[in-house]
């Protein structure tokens, strides 16, 4: 059986040695060769990652009548709203009021409402919909089963499963097969969700059976059909871009250097180690009586980090109700810092996801969570059989400790790293919800997988205007005022002119030619309109920046300077098909957070409805490509010239109820300021 072909890239011995000193090596990084696969499974669409984008990909593939193989490292579907615990839908008011979403996302919202009799059973104030994570998995499972029946497709669902190897053609253009490992509890071992991820992830990626797990080796291959076009499509909807790393296609990670496309970047050069913070969420219940609270043995290490962050947020009831996911009895009206909410009552359940709390925000070569390509090389993960998921296990472990410590701070802490003494008061009438039947579905009480805000992001194929590879950038979506003195002083004159020209809309050519001074050009008040738009999204550019020192909980540590400069409001935006097509491999599509966006744009392109829209596009594109025997890159390779098949795809998306543009999108429509 032919294994994946690794593309050789020169790296100096000094670089590898330097990187290696910052990485804890795996105990068994080059796993033993697998036994003969236990079974071979045929797929038309292989979806790797069961988050919202992966579910949406499968949903559309099944409705199109295709055989969909869906793999997920946990045993729950839904990612953000289930296994990651962030079951509070991030939405913007105008889009929500118009109900302008993909058809599957609308169905999801409707099923939540039918499940509880209301959309917001938690009566939270961050969203119009806060609910229990384990219910999200049940709802999404039924959605896929119903889609399978309606579309006459076939769903092959593989929970607790990871991709270990790819079989790539000698020319490097086609993924011919994949080897997956599915794990179940070994005989006499505890249930699958007994231990946190840091204690199981390395085992999950090794072929051998262990005291924890019994492994099943699965060979995933396309159906045999006579065609010169790809026989199947692999869609990477994993949380960190695992398949794009394993396939070794070009990608970015962390901060992009400052340019006219990314003028608010926090550095002049790239910084791949500074990705947004990730979070192990947990659920806590308000109780009538004080509960015994046990200080974790590691609490004092992490307590210097915790804070309410801002004076207007320094109220426990406000924080508790922020993402309250269950509220059987409505409390009395309350208000703090200008926010109205109902006070917690016994039996209320809150999900915690707090920046200066259970966010863990490493940002140096010594502690970054998502390994760079050089780090993957240094640890042997790009060698055949060496893939171990591409994450630093030690940072997962410390994030778990940090989250458990934050719970203790909430109920017993009296310090505040940002606001000083006298602000935080103990709140003992609460308990951490643990156990298989708890909202997070784990014995330890933390989410099964951390909530990931940012992963590896592909660099699209060269395109007109972006010869180095297509991407969606800050200026494509941001509402920021670039007449601000900061940009005049910080950006070189040529870069500032390029920025103003790129934002000038119909006056761009005149600015470039010098006929109009940059400061006199009228700025477009909309996002970039993409001719190959296949989906939509709208959210603010929202940052949870990495920390300067290692480890993140170092007393007095600060956020990476300038990271929040790019934060702010965004116009309603589109998902370009070019942002979903990686370089080199023709039958790989990318959904979710790993599409070709910049570091700043990714801070908006990461929320629930966007993930669904990107997945709906990926599933539709894959089914369309199979039906019409055309590779996705061929739909966009002649842009900006007309592309008839691309137009047919867009008509199909719209017909199916998957919008590709917001109402009245036009280069002549500048009335987007009212979109909230």
PLY file of the C-alpha trace (Angstrom):
ply
format ascii 1.0
element vertex 676
property float x
property float y
property float z
element edge 675
property int vertex1
property int vertex2
end_header
0.00 0.00 0.00
1.49 3.31 -1.09
1.77 5.91 1.66
1.65 9.69 1.39
4.48 11.39 -0.50
6.20 14.06 1.54
7.39 17.15 -0.32
10.97 17.84 0.66
11.68 21.34 1.94
15.16 22.37 3.06
15.46 23.40 6.70
18.78 24.13 8.32
20.00 21.86 11.07
20.28 24.96 13.25
16.60 25.78 12.71
15.47 22.26 13.52
17.70 22.16 16.58
16.35 25.50 17.79
12.75 24.48 17.24
13.30 21.11 18.87
14.35 22.74 22.11
10.88 24.29 22.33
8.98 21.06 21.71
8.30 18.16 24.03
8.92 15.11 21.81
6.28 12.42 21.59
7.19 9.16 23.27
6.30 7.18 20.14
6.35 9.72 17.36
6.95 7.24 14.52
4.22 4.72 15.11
4.62 1.10 14.13
3.29 0.26 10.67
-0.41 -0.58 10.78
-1.75 -4.07 10.53
-3.93 -4.84 7.56
-6.91 -2.46 7.75
-9.86 -3.91 9.58
-12.18 -2.64 6.88
-12.26 -0.65 3.67
-14.95 2.00 3.27
-15.98 3.69 0.02
-16.85 7.39 0.08
-17.79 10.03 -2.43
-17.23 12.86 0.04
-14.86 12.33 2.96
-15.43 14.96 5.65
-12.72 15.23 8.31
-14.07 17.05 11.36
-17.58 16.84 12.78
-17.96 20.49 13.82
-20.67 22.74 12.39
-18.86 23.11 9.08
-18.39 19.35 8.78
-22.02 18.67 9.64
-23.13 21.25 7.07
-20.89 19.65 4.43
-22.39 16.23 5.16
-25.92 17.67 5.24
-25.67 19.11 1.73
-23.81 16.05 0.41
-26.56 13.75 1.70
-29.33 15.94 0.27
-27.50 15.68 -3.07
-27.68 11.88 -2.84
-23.99 11.26 -2.15
-22.21 8.77 0.09
-20.66 10.83 2.85
-18.06 9.56 5.32
-17.91 11.87 8.34
-15.02 11.56 10.85
-14.75 13.26 14.24
-12.15 12.94 17.00
-14.86 13.12 19.71
-18.14 11.22 19.91
-20.34 14.29 19.40
-21.39 16.17 16.27
-21.46 19.96 16.35
-18.03 21.20 17.39
-18.62 24.69 18.77
-22.14 23.98 20.00
-21.50 20.51 21.44
-18.06 18.97 22.00
-16.48 22.42 22.49
-19.30 23.58 24.74
-19.88 27.05 23.23
-23.60 26.49 22.81
-24.46 30.18 22.49
-25.00 31.21 18.88
-22.87 34.19 17.82
-25.08 36.23 15.51
-25.47 39.82 14.34
-28.81 41.65 14.82
-29.64 42.54 11.21
-28.88 39.12 9.75
-30.81 37.49 12.59
-33.82 39.77 12.18
-33.99 38.90 8.47
-33.33 35.20 9.15
-30.86 35.39 6.25
-28.93 32.16 6.79
-28.21 28.86 5.07
-31.13 26.46 5.03
-29.45 23.98 7.35
-28.62 26.64 9.92
-32.23 27.81 9.87
-33.32 24.22 10.42
-30.90 23.92 13.34
-32.33 27.06 14.98
-35.86 25.80 14.39
-35.09 22.41 15.96
-33.57 24.10 19.00
-36.77 26.10 19.40
-38.93 22.98 19.05
-36.74 21.04 21.51
-37.18 23.57 24.32
-40.31 25.43 23.30
-38.13 28.52 22.93
-34.85 29.47 21.26
-33.14 30.65 24.45
-33.80 28.18 27.29
-30.81 29.59 29.14
-32.14 33.15 29.10
-28.57 34.30 28.44
-27.79 37.86 27.35
-24.89 37.30 24.94
-27.13 35.67 22.34
-30.70 34.98 21.31
-30.00 31.28 21.74
-28.15 29.54 24.59
-28.79 25.83 25.17
-27.28 22.56 26.41
-24.34 21.07 24.44
-25.48 17.45 24.65
-28.81 18.41 23.07
-26.96 19.99 20.14
-25.34 16.64 19.28
-28.74 14.90 19.37
-30.36 17.55 17.17
-27.59 17.49 14.57
-27.54 13.69 14.46
-31.23 13.64 13.65
-30.78 16.38 11.03
-28.24 14.24 9.18
-30.39 11.12 9.38
-33.33 13.05 7.99
-31.17 14.56 5.22
-29.93 11.07 4.34
-33.52 9.88 3.95
-34.74 12.93 2.01
-31.82 13.06 -0.40
-31.36 9.28 -0.71
-27.72 9.65 0.20
-25.72 7.44 2.55
-24.14 8.58 5.82
-21.19 6.70 7.25
-20.47 8.24 10.64
-17.18 7.52 12.43
-17.00 9.04 15.93
-13.78 8.82 17.95
-11.86 8.68 14.70
-8.78 10.48 13.35
-6.91 10.50 10.05
-3.42 9.04 10.41
-2.10 8.92 6.85
-2.97 10.13 3.37
-2.30 8.25 0.15
-1.34 10.89 -2.40
-0.72 10.25 -6.11
2.89 10.37 -7.37
2.26 13.74 -9.04
0.98 15.14 -5.73
-2.35 16.25 -7.16
-4.85 13.70 -5.87
-5.61 12.13 -2.51
-6.25 8.51 -3.49
-7.03 7.20 -0.02
-6.71 7.75 3.70
-5.96 5.62 6.74
-8.05 6.37 9.81
-7.91 5.10 13.38
-11.10 4.66 15.37
-10.80 4.08 19.10
-13.14 2.54 21.66
-12.58 1.75 25.34
-10.44 -1.33 25.88
-11.92 -4.21 27.86
-12.12 -3.14 31.49
-11.14 0.45 30.70
-13.32 3.40 31.74
-15.72 5.11 29.33
-14.46 7.15 26.40
-14.97 10.56 28.09
-13.36 9.80 31.42
-10.06 11.56 30.84
-9.39 15.00 29.33
-8.04 15.30 25.81
-4.41 15.80 26.84
-4.41 12.31 28.36
-5.89 10.57 25.32
-4.88 12.42 22.16
-1.50 10.76 21.61
-3.04 7.34 22.14
-5.78 8.18 19.63
-3.19 8.74 16.90
-1.19 5.54 17.43
-2.00 2.30 15.66
-1.38 -0.05 18.56
-4.06 -1.08 21.02
-3.45 0.22 24.53
-4.71 -0.16 28.08
-7.15 2.69 27.29
-8.27 1.95 23.75
-8.94 -0.80 21.27
-8.22 0.48 17.77
-9.89 -0.20 14.43
-7.91 0.66 11.29
-10.12 1.97 8.47
-9.04 2.36 4.84
-11.08 5.12 3.20
-11.14 5.14 -0.60
-13.35 6.52 -3.38
-15.94 4.52 -5.21
-14.63 3.04 -8.44
-15.99 5.05 -11.36
-14.69 5.72 -14.86
-13.78 9.39 -15.01
-10.78 11.58 -15.62
-12.04 13.99 -12.96
-11.49 13.29 -9.25
-13.50 10.27 -8.05
-14.10 11.73 -4.59
-13.48 14.83 -2.53
-11.82 15.19 0.83
-13.07 18.17 2.86
-10.98 19.45 5.76
-13.38 20.82 8.36
-11.14 19.97 11.30
-10.68 22.57 14.01
-7.00 23.27 13.34
-6.53 22.39 9.66
-5.15 18.90 10.21
-5.49 17.66 6.66
-3.90 20.72 5.09
-0.92 20.19 7.40
-0.73 16.46 6.74
-1.12 17.00 2.98
1.57 19.69 3.25
-0.21 22.30 1.15
0.79 25.96 1.67
-0.85 27.64 4.66
-0.49 30.49 7.13
-0.57 30.33 10.88
-0.82 33.18 13.39
-0.13 36.86 12.67
0.33 38.11 9.11
2.86 40.87 8.57
1.64 44.41 7.99
0.65 45.25 4.42
-1.89 47.37 2.60
-4.21 44.34 2.77
-3.66 43.91 6.53
-2.81 47.46 7.68
-3.80 46.89 11.33
-1.46 43.92 11.75
0.36 43.96 15.07
3.76 43.32 13.51
5.75 44.11 10.39
6.48 40.42 9.87
4.61 37.15 10.33
4.42 35.51 13.75
3.13 31.93 13.38
3.17 31.30 17.13
0.60 33.95 18.07
-2.80 32.46 17.33
-5.97 33.40 19.17
-6.57 31.86 22.58
-8.35 28.53 22.88
-10.75 27.54 25.63
-11.86 24.49 27.56
-15.41 25.42 28.51
-17.27 24.00 31.50
-20.74 24.17 33.01
-21.56 25.27 36.56
-24.88 25.19 38.38
-26.26 27.76 40.83
-27.30 26.15 44.11
-29.46 27.21 47.03
-26.84 26.33 49.66
-23.05 26.88 49.70
-21.13 23.97 48.24
-17.79 22.51 49.37
-15.10 23.88 47.06
-11.75 22.14 46.76
-8.73 24.15 45.63
-6.97 22.38 42.73
-3.34 21.59 43.57
-2.23 23.76 40.64
-4.51 26.73 41.38
-1.85 29.11 42.68
0.07 28.74 39.40
-2.85 30.04 37.33
-4.63 32.41 39.71
-2.41 35.44 38.83
-4.07 35.46 35.39
-7.77 35.60 36.26
-9.84 38.76 36.06
-13.26 40.20 35.34
-11.22 42.29 32.84
-13.28 45.50 32.91
-15.04 47.40 35.70
-18.31 47.30 33.78
-18.08 43.47 33.78
-17.03 43.05 37.41
-20.18 41.40 38.66
-20.55 37.66 39.23
-24.25 37.49 38.33
-23.55 39.30 35.05
-20.76 36.84 34.18
-22.86 33.83 35.23
-25.81 34.86 33.05
-23.63 35.94 30.09
-23.70 32.40 28.66
-26.34 30.81 30.87
-27.46 27.71 28.96
-30.33 26.53 31.18
-32.73 28.49 33.35
-35.80 26.58 34.53
-36.94 29.44 36.78
-36.69 33.06 35.66
-35.02 35.29 38.23
-35.66 38.91 39.12
-34.68 41.63 36.62
-31.19 42.99 37.27
-28.79 45.43 35.67
-25.05 46.08 35.87
-22.69 48.06 33.66
-25.55 48.98 31.36
-26.50 45.33 30.74
-29.93 44.02 31.71
-30.39 40.37 32.71
-32.35 38.18 35.08
-30.60 37.17 38.29
-29.45 33.55 38.65
-31.71 31.17 40.53
-30.92 27.70 41.93
-30.84 25.18 39.10
-29.55 27.66 36.51
-26.60 26.36 34.49
-23.89 28.66 33.11
-21.31 27.80 30.46
-18.04 29.65 31.01
-15.97 31.03 28.14
-14.10 34.09 29.44
-11.05 35.87 28.00
-9.26 36.51 31.30
-10.53 33.22 32.65
-10.55 29.84 30.92
-9.08 31.21 27.69
-5.55 29.84 27.39
-3.41 32.11 25.26
0.11 30.83 24.50
2.04 32.71 21.83
5.71 31.72 21.82
7.74 28.90 20.21
7.95 27.31 23.66
4.21 26.90 24.20
2.20 27.51 20.98
-0.59 24.96 20.65
-0.74 24.46 16.88
2.60 23.33 15.53
4.09 25.21 12.60
5.38 23.35 9.59
8.94 23.55 10.90
7.82 22.19 14.26
5.97 19.36 12.54
9.15 18.50 10.66
11.22 18.67 13.82
8.90 16.26 15.66
8.69 13.84 12.73
5.00 14.41 12.13
5.44 14.87 8.39
7.19 11.52 8.09
5.12 8.51 6.94
3.19 7.22 9.92
4.35 10.09 12.12
1.22 12.24 12.22
-0.01 12.82 15.79
-2.58 15.57 15.29
-0.20 18.51 15.07
-0.87 19.90 18.57
1.32 20.43 21.62
-0.05 18.06 24.25
1.53 20.00 27.10
-0.41 23.14 26.17
-3.64 21.14 26.11
-2.86 19.86 29.61
-2.11 23.30 30.97
-5.26 24.73 29.39
-7.25 22.05 31.21
-5.62 22.99 34.50
-6.24 26.65 33.77
-9.96 26.02 33.16
-10.42 24.06 36.39
-8.54 26.78 38.24
-10.82 29.43 36.75
-13.86 27.62 38.14
-12.28 27.71 41.59
-11.48 31.42 41.15
-15.12 32.13 40.27
-16.44 30.43 43.41
-13.62 31.10 45.91
-11.12 33.57 44.46
-10.48 37.05 45.83
-7.84 38.36 43.41
-8.18 40.18 40.08
-5.16 40.59 37.79
-6.55 43.59 35.89
-8.75 45.40 38.42
-6.80 44.91 41.64
-7.89 43.93 45.18
-11.35 44.34 46.62
-13.23 43.54 43.41
-13.62 39.75 43.42
-15.76 38.16 46.12
-16.31 34.42 46.77
-19.47 32.84 45.32
-19.76 29.45 47.03
-23.38 28.73 46.00
-22.30 26.98 42.83
-21.01 23.59 41.75
-19.01 22.29 38.79
-21.10 19.88 36.73
-19.21 16.66 36.04
-20.09 13.18 34.84
-21.09 11.50 31.60
-24.63 12.85 31.91
-23.48 16.42 32.58
-23.89 19.15 29.92
-20.32 18.60 28.67
-20.68 14.82 28.72
-17.36 14.21 30.50
-16.37 12.75 33.85
-14.02 15.69 34.48
-16.55 18.38 33.51
-14.50 20.14 30.83
-15.51 20.22 27.18
-14.45 17.19 25.16
-12.36 19.40 22.89
-11.27 23.01 23.35
-13.10 25.79 21.58
-10.72 26.77 18.77
-10.85 30.31 17.40
-8.07 29.95 14.85
-6.15 27.20 13.08
-4.01 26.76 10.01
-5.36 28.81 7.10
-4.67 27.79 3.52
-3.06 30.07 0.96
-5.30 29.87 -2.07
-4.07 29.41 -5.61
-2.61 32.39 -7.48
-5.41 34.62 -8.69
-5.73 37.91 -10.50
-4.71 40.67 -8.12
-3.14 38.14 -5.73
-0.35 36.35 -7.65
1.11 35.00 -4.41
-2.06 33.12 -3.59
-5.66 34.12 -2.95
-6.81 35.23 0.48
-9.51 37.28 2.20
-7.93 40.14 4.14
-8.72 42.76 6.74
-9.63 45.45 4.22
-12.08 43.09 2.51
-14.44 43.26 5.49
-13.45 45.87 8.10
-15.39 49.09 8.78
-12.28 50.70 10.32
-11.52 54.37 9.58
-8.22 54.19 7.73
-7.94 57.98 7.70
-6.85 57.58 11.31
-3.50 59.23 12.03
-2.05 55.86 13.02
-2.14 54.60 9.42
-0.71 57.79 7.97
2.26 57.57 10.34
2.78 53.83 10.47
2.40 52.77 6.85
5.04 53.73 4.27
3.74 56.22 1.71
3.46 53.65 -1.08
1.66 51.21 1.19
-0.75 53.91 2.34
-1.54 54.81 -1.28
-2.16 51.13 -2.08
-4.47 50.89 0.93
-6.53 53.90 -0.07
-6.70 52.71 -3.68
-7.89 49.27 -2.61
-10.67 50.89 -0.58
-11.63 53.48 -3.17
-14.10 51.35 -5.07
-14.85 52.95 -8.43
-12.10 55.58 -7.92
-9.32 53.00 -7.41
-7.69 53.48 -10.82
-7.56 57.25 -10.38
-5.83 56.88 -7.01
-3.29 54.43 -8.41
-2.53 56.75 -11.33
-2.16 59.71 -8.98
-5.11 61.62 -10.41
-6.80 61.69 -7.00
-4.83 62.19 -3.75
-5.28 59.16 -1.47
-7.02 61.18 1.26
-9.57 62.56 -1.18
-10.76 59.19 -2.45
-14.20 58.15 -1.29
-14.07 54.94 0.64
-16.45 52.12 -0.30
-18.80 51.29 2.56
-19.21 47.58 1.98
-17.11 44.45 1.97
-15.37 43.14 -1.12
-17.73 41.52 -3.60
-16.34 38.23 -4.87
-17.49 36.90 -8.26
-17.02 33.37 -6.93
-18.95 33.89 -3.68
-20.47 30.62 -2.44
-21.53 31.62 1.09
-21.99 34.47 3.54
-21.20 35.57 7.07
-21.42 38.55 9.38
-19.74 39.12 12.71
-17.42 41.61 14.37
-13.65 41.18 14.14
-13.22 39.78 17.64
-9.84 39.06 19.25
-8.64 36.93 22.15
-4.93 37.78 21.69
-1.99 35.59 22.63
0.15 36.58 25.61
3.69 37.92 25.37
5.45 35.75 27.96
5.58 32.00 28.40
3.70 30.54 30.14
0.57 32.63 29.62
-0.26 32.62 33.33
3.01 34.36 34.23
2.21 37.08 36.80
1.99 40.49 35.14
1.84 39.00 31.64
0.32 41.15 28.91
-1.40 40.61 25.59
0.62 40.80 22.38
0.92 44.57 21.70
-1.29 45.88 18.93
-3.33 42.71 18.46
-6.60 44.43 19.30
-6.03 47.24 16.79
-7.63 45.16 14.06
-10.69 44.45 16.19
-13.97 46.19 15.44
-17.08 46.04 13.34
-17.22 44.39 9.93
-19.54 44.68 6.96
-21.59 41.65 5.92
-19.14 39.51 3.96
-18.92 36.69 1.46
-17.08 33.36 1.29
-15.13 33.08 -1.95
-14.75 29.66 -3.55
-11.07 30.48 -4.16
-10.66 30.67 -0.37
-11.70 27.01 -0.12
-9.38 25.58 -2.78
-5.83 24.79 -1.62
-2.77 24.74 -3.78
-1.32 21.52 -5.22
-4.11 19.03 -4.48
-7.13 19.04 -6.79
-9.60 16.95 -4.77
-9.15 18.67 -1.41
-11.59 21.34 -0.25
-11.40 23.37 2.94
-14.27 24.53 5.11
-14.61 26.04 8.55
-11.87 28.19 10.03
-9.11 26.95 7.70
-10.26 28.75 4.57
-7.88 31.32 3.06
-8.33 34.27 5.38
-5.81 36.52 7.06
-5.26 36.56 10.81
-7.50 39.61 11.23
-10.23 38.48 8.83
-10.27 35.07 10.52
-11.36 36.79 13.73
-14.74 37.40 12.05
-14.83 34.30 9.83
-15.07 31.85 12.75
-18.55 31.95 14.25
-21.43 29.50 14.06
-23.45 30.67 11.04
-20.28 31.27 8.98
-19.05 27.74 9.72
-22.36 26.36 8.53
-22.37 28.47 5.37
-18.80 27.43 4.50
-19.71 23.77 5.07
-22.87 24.07 2.99
-20.75 25.50 0.18
-18.17 22.71 0.49
-20.80 19.97 0.38
-22.56 21.56 -2.58
-19.29 22.15 -4.47
-18.16 18.55 -3.93
-21.50 17.12 -5.11
-21.57 19.51 -8.10
-18.01 18.60 -9.07
-18.78 14.87 -8.94
-21.95 15.26 -10.99
-20.32 17.44 -13.65
-16.88 15.75 -13.72
-15.11 19.05 -13.06
-12.51 19.91 -10.43
-13.38 22.93 -8.23
-10.31 24.90 -9.34
-11.61 24.71 -12.91
-14.65 26.73 -11.86
-12.51 29.76 -11.04
-9.33 29.42 -13.12
-10.39 31.96 -15.76
-11.67 34.69 -13.45
-12.33 37.57 -13.94
-13.58 36.21 -17.26
-17.07 34.67 -17.19
-17.22 31.12 -15.82
-20.47 29.42 -16.94
-20.10 26.41 -14.65
-19.39 28.69 -11.68
-22.61 30.57 -12.42
-24.48 27.26 -12.56
-23.05 26.33 -9.15
-24.11 29.66 -7.66
-27.63 29.25 -9.05
-27.78 25.82 -7.43
-26.69 27.19 -4.07
-29.30 29.94 -4.17
-32.01 27.53 -5.34
-31.21 25.26 -2.41
-31.55 28.09 0.10
-27.85 28.71 0.66
-27.29 32.44 0.02
-24.11 33.60 -1.71
-24.73 37.34 -1.22
-26.63 39.58 1.16
-29.70 41.46 -0.14
-28.91 44.31 -2.55
-25.23 43.43 -2.87
-23.86 45.60 -5.65
-20.82 47.75 -6.35
-23.25 50.66 -6.58
-24.91 50.01 -3.22
-22.99 51.85 -0.49
-25.76 51.65 2.12
-24.23 49.10 4.46
-23.68 51.29 7.52
-27.08 50.31 8.88
-26.20 46.61 9.05
-25.61 45.85 12.73
0 1
1 2
2 3
3 4
4 5
5 6
6 7
7 8
8 9
9 10
10 11
11 12
12 13
13 14
14 15
15 16
16 17
17 18
18 19
19 20
20 21
21 22
22 23
23 24
24 25
25 26
26 27
27 28
28 29
29 30
30 31
31 32
32 33
33 34
34 35
35 36
36 37
37 38
38 39
39 40
40 41
41 42
42 43
43 44
44 45
45 46
46 47
47 48
48 49
49 50
50 51
51 52
52 53
53 54
54 55
55 56
56 57
57 58
58 59
59 60
60 61
61 62
62 63
63 64
64 65
65 66
66 67
67 68
68 69
69 70
70 71
71 72
72 73
73 74
74 75
75 76
76 77
77 78
78 79
79 80
80 81
81 82
82 83
83 84
84 85
85 86
86 87
87 88
88 89
89 90
90 91
91 92
92 93
93 94
94 95
95 96
96 97
97 98
98 99
99 100
100 101
101 102
102 103
103 104
104 105
105 106
106 107
107 108
108 109
109 110
110 111
111 112
112 113
113 114
114 115
115 116
116 117
117 118
118 119
119 120
120 121
121 122
122 123
123 124
124 125
125 126
126 127
127 128
128 129
129 130
130 131
131 132
132 133
133 134
134 135
135 136
136 137
137 138
138 139
139 140
140 141
141 142
142 143
143 144
144 145
145 146
146 147
147 148
148 149
149 150
150 151
151 152
152 153
153 154
154 155
155 156
156 157
157 158
158 159
159 160
160 161
161 162
162 163
163 164
164 165
165 166
166 167
167 168
168 169
169 170
170 171
171 172
172 173
173 174
174 175
175 176
176 177
177 178
178 179
179 180
180 181
181 182
182 183
183 184
184 185
185 186
186 187
187 188
188 189
189 190
190 191
191 192
192 193
193 194
194 195
195 196
196 197
197 198
198 199
199 200
200 201
201 202
202 203
203 204
204 205
205 206
206 207
207 208
208 209
209 210
210 211
211 212
212 213
213 214
214 215
215 216
216 217
217 218
218 219
219 220
220 221
221 222
222 223
223 224
224 225
225 226
226 227
227 228
228 229
229 230
230 231
231 232
232 233
233 234
234 235
235 236
236 237
237 238
238 239
239 240
240 241
241 242
242 243
243 244
244 245
245 246
246 247
247 248
248 249
249 250
250 251
251 252
252 253
253 254
254 255
255 256
256 257
257 258
258 259
259 260
260 261
261 262
262 263
263 264
264 265
265 266
266 267
267 268
268 269
269 270
270 271
271 272
272 273
273 274
274 275
275 276
276 277
277 278
278 279
279 280
280 281
281 282
282 283
283 284
284 285
285 286
286 287
287 288
288 289
289 290
290 291
291 292
292 293
293 294
294 295
295 296
296 297
297 298
298 299
299 300
300 301
301 302
302 303
303 304
304 305
305 306
306 307
307 308
308 309
309 310
310 311
311 312
312 313
313 314
314 315
315 316
316 317
317 318
318 319
319 320
320 321
321 322
322 323
323 324
324 325
325 326
326 327
327 328
328 329
329 330
330 331
331 332
332 333
333 334
334 335
335 336
336 337
337 338
338 339
339 340
340 341
341 342
342 343
343 344
344 345
345 346
346 347
347 348
348 349
349 350
350 351
351 352
352 353
353 354
354 355
355 356
356 357
357 358
358 359
359 360
360 361
361 362
362 363
363 364
364 365
365 366
366 367
367 368
368 369
369 370
370 371
371 372
372 373
373 374
374 375
375 376
376 377
377 378
378 379
379 380
380 381
381 382
382 383
383 384
384 385
385 386
386 387
387 388
388 389
389 390
390 391
391 392
392 393
393 394
394 395
395 396
396 397
397 398
398 399
399 400
400 401
401 402
402 403
403 404
404 405
405 406
406 407
407 408
408 409
409 410
410 411
411 412
412 413
413 414
414 415
415 416
416 417
417 418
418 419
419 420
420 421
421 422
422 423
423 424
424 425
425 426
426 427
427 428
428 429
429 430
430 431
431 432
432 433
433 434
434 435
435 436
436 437
437 438
438 439
439 440
440 441
441 442
442 443
443 444
444 445
445 446
446 447
447 448
448 449
449 450
450 451
451 452
452 453
453 454
454 455
455 456
456 457
457 458
458 459
459 460
460 461
461 462
462 463
463 464
464 465
465 466
466 467
467 468
468 469
469 470
470 471
471 472
472 473
473 474
474 475
475 476
476 477
477 478
478 479
479 480
480 481
481 482
482 483
483 484
484 485
485 486
486 487
487 488
488 489
489 490
490 491
491 492
492 493
493 494
494 495
495 496
496 497
497 498
498 499
499 500
500 501
501 502
502 503
503 504
504 505
505 506
506 507
507 508
508 509
509 510
510 511
511 512
512 513
513 514
514 515
515 516
516 517
517 518
518 519
519 520
520 521
521 522
522 523
523 524
524 525
525 526
526 527
527 528
528 529
529 530
530 531
531 532
532 533
533 534
534 535
535 536
536 537
537 538
538 539
539 540
540 541
541 542
542 543
543 544
544 545
545 546
546 547
547 548
548 549
549 550
550 551
551 552
552 553
553 554
554 555
555 556
556 557
557 558
558 559
559 560
560 561
561 562
562 563
563 564
564 565
565 566
566 567
567 568
568 569
569 570
570 571
571 572
572 573
573 574
574 575
575 576
576 577
577 578
578 579
579 580
580 581
581 582
582 583
583 584
584 585
585 586
586 587
587 588
588 589
589 590
590 591
591 592
592 593
593 594
594 595
595 596
596 597
597 598
598 599
599 600
600 601
601 602
602 603
603 604
604 605
605 606
606 607
607 608
608 609
609 610
610 611
611 612
612 613
613 614
614 615
615 616
616 617
617 618
618 619
619 620
620 621
621 622
622 623
623 624
624 625
625 626
626 627
627 628
628 629
629 630
630 631
631 632
632 633
633 634
634 635
635 636
636 637
637 638
638 639
639 640
640 641
641 642
642 643
643 644
644 645
645 646
646 647
647 648
648 649
649 650
650 651
651 652
652 653
653 654
654 655
655 656
656 657
657 658
658 659
659 660
660 661
661 662
662 663
663 664
664 665
665 666
666 667
667 668
668 669
669 670
670 671
671 672
672 673
673 674
674 675
